[in-house]
Each structure stands twice: as structure tokens, then as C-alpha cells.
């Protein structure tokens, strides 16, 4: 029998596909960051090309692909590039995941101590998104908010807490933007939201009584960072008989204690 043919050994080189692919990814990421730096006013192709030190033709090709994927947008009139909606959606998903992981232990402690249902809400544009939920020993039969669901900022205890304790300019902007949507919820209007906000600022928490379920009462408490800015909100919901004025205050104090920056690790 003849000798078996020897196998050809392929030695990777510096110009192999993996290295070239990695370089392309780095260029693309650098370009996205460059667009982000100029996002407020928009960026021109020539400026982006200079920022990332790539030829204009190469920069244009990458931007075309990014635009097709919704990562950036291009205005053919102004000739300016901005970050795209798909990139913001990815960022919001990452934010939701990060905040949920950071606050989940606190929610568990609050649910364990109150024995009621606890929700974590974060801001998503002019909406509030339910990022997490834990049911206590006394769950409400009808789930008021599902994880992943969204409502207009201002509707619901935690949702209103996200803006009731923010600066007045931001509050007014959101309320005016969401005013047409409020009427879907028991025909609420701008003045109703303002009245509830004034009471919340006095009490330190938002009270929602029977908005989504006749027998359900919710307490929404803002969570502040070290600079005093609202980063999310925690809602505790229970049947009306378990939500006396005294207990609402106790719940507010418990939530604030469990979500202090030094406890959460902010």
C-alpha cells in the first residue's frame, strides 16, 4: 500500500479573517461613539471621518450599514447623522437589566417584610416600564402591572413617583406630552396629576387608590441617587384594608431605607 498523503497544515496569519473582523468591529464602535459625541447637534460625514481617522469612503460605507440597521439616522436635508432608535432600544434594555439586578435583593426584603406585592419601575421616555415584580404572602388577585408593561408617566403610584419628585420643568413637559393619554385612565386630566403630585410632595410618597382595581391601594416611593435625582421608583400594592395611613408611612420609610444609595451600591 502507498503512503498516506500528508495533511496540509494551515498557519493563521496576522491578516486572517478573525483579526480583520475584530478591526472592523472596533472601527464601527469608534464611529458609533463619535456619532454619540455629536448627537445633540448632529455630525457631518467629514467630521466623523476625521474623528475616527478613517477615509471618507470607508466611513460612509460603515454609516450606511448602521443606518440600514437603525443604529444611526441620516438626514438628507441637513446632511447630519444622529443616533438611531434601535440603539436607544438596546440601551434601554441594558438599563432595565442592570437596574433590575441591582434592586432585586431590596425588592425581596421589602416584599418579605410587608408581605405585599412590590414593583420596580423605571423611566422610558414619557412612559414608566415595570422592570421587576415580587409577590408577597398577601398577593392581589388581579396583577396590576406585569413585568415589561408600560404606562404613561403619571399614571399609577410608581409611575407618578418617577416625575413628581423631579424638577418642575421636566414634570410640566411630561404632563403636557402625556395629557391626551391620561383620559384613558378613569378620565384623568392634567389637573388631577398636579393635585396628586402636590399631595405626594407633602407626604413623601404617591398614593394610588382604586385606579386599576377597586380594592387595590398602592404606595409609590421614588428612589434617589446620591445627587438627589430620581433613578427609579418602588411601588407596594395591597388590598385597601391593609393600607391605613400609618402603614403607608411605614412602607415609605421601609422602601427609602432599603433603597438608600449606600445600601444599593450606587
Helices and strands as residue ranges (DSSP letters): H 17-37, H 45-52, H 56-68, E 72-75, E 80-83, H 85-114, E 117-124, E 127-134, E 150-152, H 157-164, H 168-182, H 190-203, E 206-209, E 216-224, E 230-239, G 240-242, H 245-258, H 261-264
